[in-house]
Amino acid sequence: MNLIKGKNLEPFLLMPAKNGTCHECATAHAPEQPHNQQSLFYQYKFYADNGRWPTWKDAMEHCSQDIKKFWTKELSQRGIKID
C-alpha cells in the first residue's frame, strides 16, 4: 500500500483512494467531470500538495470549457461564486 505523503502536512499521511474511485478526490465520477471539492480526501490531498485549501476552480482545472461553464452556472445558482 502506498500512503500519500504531501510536503505541507507532515507527518500526516492519507490512505490511497478506494479502488474504482478518482485518485484525487476518492469519489466515483467520470474523468471529464470536476473533482469533488467537498471531499475531505480531496481537500487534505490538495492541501498536502499545494499548501492551501482547494476551491471549486481548482476542482475543475482539468475540465473542458463547456464543463467548467456548466458547473460554474450550477454552483452560482446555489450561491457559490467561482472566481
Summary of the structure (lengths in Angstrom):
residues: 83
radius of gyration: 13.5
end to end distance: 37.2
largest distance: 40.9
contacts: 212
relative contact order: 0.16
helix: 33%
strand: 5%
